[in-house]
Amino acid sequence: MGRFVVRRLLASIPVLFLVSLITFGLLWLVPGDPASVFLDASATHEALERVRHELGLDRPFLLRMGEWYLRLFQGDLGTSLLLNRSVTSAILERLPVTLSLTALAFTLSVLLGVTAGVLAAVRHGKAADQTLMTMALLGLSIPEFWLGLVLIWLVAVLWPVFPAGDYVGFTQDPVQWARHIALPAFTLAIVQMGFVARMTRSSMLEVLNQDFVRTARAKGLPEPYVVTRHALVNAMIPIITVMGISVGALLGGAVVVEQVFSIPGLGRLIIGAVLSRDFPVIQGGLLFLALIYLAVNIIVDLLYAVLDPRVRLE
């Protein structure tokens, strides 16, 4: 097991390098000049060149890339052009907000999705199955930004049950944190809930038709015990895979949801950096998201061995 983790960590290094290389290259190839953000439309060409020189934008592309990688190997992601502060400190300040939103959305999507998928599989072909799968398909089809706006109008404006936006830290006030994070988390979770539900139903239907489940039922075991302890456990491998994929989707969706609900997370920081062409923040933010996604993939692979002893990682 230990050798597997080491191999996966070593294999993650070229992936991170490729992500950083593509991000750096694309950002410097897109049109637009970050120096123009610091000046108004009436600025002269000399003033623009002076700002470009101060920001180091007039140096050759390969030289800038080499300097960025040199700082990266030293643990330095550079300095934000707009915030005039360390990119690492800016990301670490916003990262807990995004992680708390993503964690709650992931929990909701797994609990609701697995429950709906199991119920649909047990009631295969009946009205409950059709209803749950229709709801799952509907959830997969709804854009997150549209659902967020509808929820704000319904339960924050029309019926003011939850606040429409903003954020309160969990350590400051857990109750207010829950009230402020509930709508964004549900908005973020609804799409992945449908994804998990459909995969759970498909995997459960395959397992429920196998011989060991028929044997368990023939022994007179209670149906809930057969479904949870025999069928669901053996159906978890595809479900765990979907859960790992959903983490990446949730991190990507958080960029949109944080903007809709005015949540000061990493996604909103990246959006602001894109609009202001703050390249160091974009590069650092995407690198952090890639790190989280790679860590989730390693955890998923380890869970395979825990849930299925036939999986040999060594």
Summary of the structure (lengths in Angstrom):
residues: 314
radius of gyration: 23.8
end to end distance: 6.0
largest distance: 86.1
contacts: 990
relative contact order: 0.14
helix: 77%
strand: 1%
